[in-house]
């Protein structure tokens, strides 16, 4: 959920379970965002945790570092003991159009660490948000209908 917007659970998304031995889980991801080939700084990048047992999601506040044109986000968070979960990067943007979009891009469970010691960065790479792929469901929804 991001600002009250629910996404459908997408088949094929994998879930992580850390068991009862860990109090935390952690992740680091990196992305460079563009709109029509130009670097954009007006996109809001977030982190979302979704739970398999009840298909609910929460936004997580993550530390953010901007290096050059890239955004690096990192977060250690409470391990939802007894429940499988997955993580997604969320991006809210408009690319100089009158429409605002919200995208949810899955982070593979292999990039989520049980414990607080995440060091392997998941690279989303360069994403041009003007690409039609980032304006279609189930990845993205238009907010201003």
Secondary structure, DSSP 8 states (H G I E B T S, - for coil): -BTTB-----TT---B---SS-SEEEEEEEEEEEETTEE-S--EEEEEEEETTT--EEEE--EEEEETTEEEEEEEEE--TTS-EEEEEEEEE-TTSS--EEEEEEE-GGG-EESS---S-EEEEEEETTSGGGGSTTTEEES--
